[in-house]
Amino acid sequence: MILVKINPRIRFFLGFIVSVLLLVYGFYLQFVEQLEPCPLCISQRLAFIATGLIFLIAAIHNRGIKIYAVLAAVSALVGASVSARHVWLQHLPPEDVPECSPGLEYVFQHFPLADTIKLMLTGTGECAKVDWTLLGLAIPSWALIAFLGLAAMAVFAGLTKSPN
């Protein structure tokens, strides 16, 4: 299998590139397609950034491959858990959807940081709205798939040895 012969540094760099491409597409949806991100979307972006940075540092550092693999996998799985909550919110019956909150800018200016973080991680009514789909899956579903793929890439990079 060709992937087994690829150096772990290249695998980590590929994980970084995938993370960057996912973020670029998210910004495209926001700024070109005019889809406003909800608090859970922002949280997922932060997880993509963290995962991508860990991949990049692992590719540059070339030491402690297993540690970086675990860190990247954990970061991706945290993002996957946020995505899974977002998917769950989108599948709730309308009467069970939480109320919408004020915009994130307002919350950051007028609420304590702990309340803002809680809002970003739990989601609100605007998180239940589906604005975009591809092949029947909404953005959080695709983000969940991407996070699980990134976690698998990290584990794979950490388990294999460099070719001699």
C-alpha positions in Angstrom: 0.0 0.0 0.0 1.5 3.3 -1.1 0.3 5.3 2.0 2.3 3.1 4.3 5.5 4.2 2.6 4.8 7.9 3.1 6.9 9.6 5.8 4.8 10.6 9.0 5.9 14.2 8.5 4.2 14.2 5.1 1.1 12.6 6.6 1.0 15.3 9.3 1.4 18.0 6.6 -1.4 16.5 4.6 -3.6 16.7 7.8 -2.7 20.4 8.0 -3.6 21.0 4.4 -6.9 19.3 4.8 -7.7 21.4 7.9 -6.8 24.6 6.0 -9.0 23.6 3.0 -11.9 22.9 5.3 -11.5 26.3 6.9 -11.2 28.1 3.5 -14.4 26.4 2.4 -16.1 27.5 5.7 -15.0 31.1 5.0 -16.2 30.8 1.4 -19.7 29.8 2.7 -19.7 32.7 5.1 -18.3 35.5 2.9 -19.3 34.5 -0.6 -22.5 32.4 0.0 -23.5 34.7 2.9 -24.2 31.9 5.4 -23.8 33.3 8.9 -22.0 30.8 11.2 -23.8 29.9 14.5 -21.9 29.5 17.9 -21.4 25.8 17.2 -20.0 26.5 13.7 -17.5 28.9 15.3 -16.5 26.3 17.9 -16.0 23.7 15.1 -13.8 26.2 13.2 -11.7 26.7 16.4 -11.3 22.9 16.6 -10.2 22.7 12.9 -7.7 25.5 13.6 -6.3 23.6 16.7 -6.2 20.3 14.9 -4.5 21.9 11.9 -1.9 23.7 14.0 -1.0 20.4 15.8 -0.6 18.7 12.4 1.6 21.6 11.2 3.8 21.5 14.4 4.1 17.7 14.1 5.2 18.0 10.5 7.8 20.7 11.3 9.1 19.2 14.6 9.6 15.6 13.5 10.0 14.4 17.1 7.4 12.9 19.5 5.3 11.6 16.5 3.1 9.5 18.8 2.5 12.4 21.2 1.5 14.7 18.3 -0.7 12.0 16.8 -2.6 11.7 20.1 -2.9 15.5 20.5 -4.2 15.8 16.9 -6.6 12.9 17.3 -7.9 14.3 20.6 -8.4 17.8 19.1 -10.2 16.3 16.1 -12.4 14.2 18.4 -13.3 17.3 20.5 -14.4 18.9 17.2 -16.3 15.7 16.3 -18.2 15.9 19.6 -19.2 19.5 18.9 -20.3 18.5 15.4 -22.2 15.6 16.8 -24.1 17.9 19.1 -24.8 20.2 16.2 -26.2 17.3 14.1 -28.3 16.3 17.1 -29.7 19.9 17.5 -30.6 19.9 13.8 -32.6 16.7 14.1 -34.6 17.8 17.2 -38.4 18.3 16.7 -39.1 22.1 16.4 -40.7 22.3 19.8 -37.6 20.9 21.5 -35.1 23.3 19.8 -33.6 25.8 22.3 -34.3 29.5 22.0 -32.1 31.6 19.8 -29.6 33.8 21.6 -28.3 37.3 20.8 -25.4 37.4 18.3 -22.0 36.3 19.3 -20.6 39.8 19.1 -23.2 41.0 21.7 -22.6 38.0 23.9 -18.8 38.6 23.9 -19.3 42.3 24.9 -22.0 41.8 27.6 -21.6 38.4 29.1 -18.9 36.8 31.2 -16.4 34.6 29.3 -17.7 31.4 31.0 -21.3 32.1 29.7 -19.9 32.9 26.2 -18.0 29.6 26.1 -21.0 27.7 27.3 -23.1 29.2 24.6 -20.5 28.4 22.0 -20.3 24.8 23.0 -24.0 24.0 23.6 -25.6 25.9 20.7 -28.9 27.7 20.4 -31.9 27.8 18.2 -29.9 29.3 15.2 -27.7 26.2 15.4 -30.8 24.0 14.5 -31.4 25.8 11.2 -30.2 24.0 8.1 -29.1 26.5 5.4 -27.0 24.3 3.1 -26.8 20.6 2.2 -24.7 18.4 -0.1 -25.9 14.9 -0.8 -28.5 15.3 1.8 -26.1 16.1 4.6 -25.8 19.5 6.3 -22.6 21.3 7.2 -22.3 19.9 10.7 -22.6 16.3 9.3 -19.8 17.0 6.8 -17.7 18.5 9.6 -18.3 15.4 11.8 -17.1 13.2 8.9 -14.1 15.5 8.4 -13.1 15.5 12.1 -13.4 11.7 12.2 -11.2 11.5 9.1 -8.6 13.9 10.6 -8.6 11.8 13.8 -8.0 8.7 11.7 -5.2 10.5 9.8 -3.5 11.4 13.0 -3.7 7.9 14.4 -2.4 6.5 11.2 0.5 8.9 11.1 1.4 8.1 14.7 1.3 4.3 14.3 3.4 3.9 11.2 7.2 4.2 10.9 9.2 6.3 8.5 10.4 4.3 5.5 14.1 3.4 5.6 
